[in-house]
Each structure stands twice: as structure tokens, then as C-alpha cells.
């Protein structure tokens, strides 16, 4: 009886091994240096086709406006920023079937993000004066995007979505209040860089 159980178990195990599909590759850890918003990004797997992407960078932005009293006004801002994204990659199997590259998370994704910028700008206070200082502006939202890490180390990351910014109010040492601000916006980002992993 023991021999029969042993033979049936071995046959079942063999059939199970033969029936298994070859394992498709999954998301990987990726480190890259970004160029347009100079900084460094680190992406780490947390589940099947899921990653967390952390990026520290210098964000570049600008403004252009017109005032009847002051005329045309323009400014260029370069300030530090931090971003954390949860990414879910999809269309993996389809890319493999078409012979497309999926190494180093080269696929399309949906993401939820939280970002904090630290710009130094002018702010109006409740005394009617204008002061310049640095304060944090937070943003959260969702994006859809695509990432491609090519064999030549070039990295392309493009996304667009919907978000909400939260700019907290602030009271300075003199007791002046600087208003808070909150608004919806449509974030979009083109990120070019160089991935630093071992070549694949």
C-alpha cells in the first residue's frame, strides 16, 4: 500500500512539474540618475508587478505674469523636492508576446503619488506686505505613465494624471499670517535619465 501511495505521489508531482508554465520576469530594483529635474530615483519591488518609487530632486519651474502697477513679472525657481509613488505595472504579458523589453520595469503603469516641494517664493501676509521665504507645498494624486529603460542605459519616464496641492498657512515671529492655498491640478512629467544597474 505504501508503494502505491508513493508511486501515485511521484506521478502527481511529475505531472505538476510538467504543467507549470515558464515563469515570466517580474519587477526589479532600479536605481537611476535623472537629468531634466536633476536628482536620483530608487524603485523597489513590493509585490507582483508592484513597486515603490522614491525620488529626491531639484525641481525647476517658472512664472510669468503682468501687473498694471509693476508691468511684466517673471521668475525662475529651482528648489528641492521629494516624491514617493506606488506603481502598478500592467500589459507585461502582452509586451513579452510582442518581443518587447520588460527588463528593469520597462512597461506601462498606474501610480498613486505624494510629493513635497520646498520653493522659496513671495507670499502676501495679512498686513498687506510681500515677503519671500521657503515653505513646503504638498501634492497627492494619481497618474498613468510609461517607463522604458533601454539597453544603452538611457531611461525615459513619462506620465500624466490628476492631483491636488495643499499649501499650509504660516504665521511668522511677528504674528503675520500668510494664507494657505489648496487647488486641483493636472500633473505631468517627462523624466530623462541614466539607469545604474548592471547591464541586461
N, C-alpha and C positions, 0 to 999 in steps of 0.2 A: 504494500500500500504506500509506503514511504517513497519507493522508487517511482510509482505512478505520479504522486504529488510533485516530486522533484522534476520529472520529465515534463509534466504539464506546465510547471512554473518556468522552466527553461524555455519552452516553446513560446509561452506568453511573453516572456521578456524579449526573446528574439524578434517576435512579430512587432512588439512595441518599438524596438530599436529601428527596424526596417521602415516602420510607418512614419517615423519622425521626419519632418521637413528640415532642410538645412537652415540653420539659424541665420536670420538676417542681422546685419550690423545695427547697433543702436547708437544713441547719442554718446558723445565723448567729452572729455575735459578739453577746453580750448582756451589758450591764452593769446591775446593779440594786442598790438600797439595800434592805436587809431591816429589818423592824420588830420582830418578836417576839424574835429574837436579834439585837440591833442590830449592823449591820455592812454590808459591801459584798461583792458577788459579781461575778465575771467569768467568762463562759463563752466558749470559743474553739473553733471547728471544727478537727478534726484528721483527718477522713475523711468518707466518705459516711454521713450520719446519726450521726456520732460527734463528741463534744466532750470537752474537759477543763473542769471547773468548779472554780474556786478561790474560797474564801470565807474572809474574816477577819471575826471577830465577837466579841461578848461573849455568852457562854453563861450562861443563868440556870437554876439548879437548886436543889433544896432537899432537906432530910431531916427526918424526924420519927421519933423513937424513944422507948422507955421503958426506964428502968433502975431496979432495985429500990432502989439507993442514991441516985440523983440525981433520980428521977422522970421526967417528960416532958422530952425534949430536942428542940429544933427549930432549924434553921439555914437561911438563905437564902444561896446562893453566886452571885456574879457574877464571872466570870473570863474572860480572853481565850482564844480557841480559833482554830485554823486547820483547814480541811478541803479536801481535794483529791479530786475524783470523776472517774472515766472514765464517760461516759454513752453508751449506745447507744439511739437513738430508734427506735421501731417503730410500725406502724399508720399511717404517714404517708399512704400512698396512700388508705387507707380514709377517713381524715379529710377528704382533699381531695374524694373522691367524694361525701361527705355534705355538702359545702359548709362544713365546719368550718374554723376558723382554724388555720393552721400557722405563721404568721409568728412570728419571734422564738422558735423552738423550742417552740411550743405543741403538745406531743404527750406520749405515754407513753414511759417509758424504763426500761432496766435499767442499774444502775450498780454499780461497784466503788469503794469509798472508803477513804481513810486520813485519820484525824483525830487531832489532838493538842490536848488541853485542858491548861490550866495553873491548876488550882484551888489555893486556899490552904485547907487543912483541918488537922484534928487527926490525928496519927499516933502509935501506940504504938511505943516503942522497946524494945530487949532489956533495958533496965534497969527496965522496968515503969512508965515515966513517959510522960506525954502531952505532945507538943509540936505547935505549929502552924507550918506553913511551906508554901511553894508548891513543887510539883514536877509534872513533865509526866506525863500519862496518855495513852497511845496507844490507838487503836482502829482496827480494819480489818474490812471485811465487804462484803456485797452488799445492795442494796436494789432494790425495784421502785417506780416512782413516776410521777407525772404533773406536768407543768408547764403552766401556762396564763398567757400574757402578754396581757392584754386590751387593747382599743383605748384605754381610758381610763387607761392607764399602770399599772393595778393588776396585780400579779404574785402568783400562787398556785403554791406548790410543795409537794407532799405525797408522802412516801414511807415505806415500812416494809420491814424486812428482817431479816437475821441477821448478828451480828458477834461480835468477840472483843476484849476490852480487855486491855492489858498495862500494868501499873503497876510500873515498875522499883523495886528495893530501893535504899536510900540509907544511906550511912554519914556521920555528921556529923563535925565537927572534934574532938569528944570521943571518937570511936570508937564511938558508939552506932549500932546497926543498926536501920533501920526496914524492916519486912518488905515484900517485893514481893507483888503480887496479880495474878491472871490469871483471867478468867472470860468465859463466853459470855453474850451478851445479845441482846435484840431491839430494835434501834434504830428509832425512828420520829420523823418530823419534819414539822411544819406550818410552812411559811415564808411569810409575807406580806410584800410589799414594793412597790416602785415601780421600773419599768424606766426607764432613762435614755437609750435610743437615740432616734434620730429617729423621729417618728411614721410608722406604716404603715397 
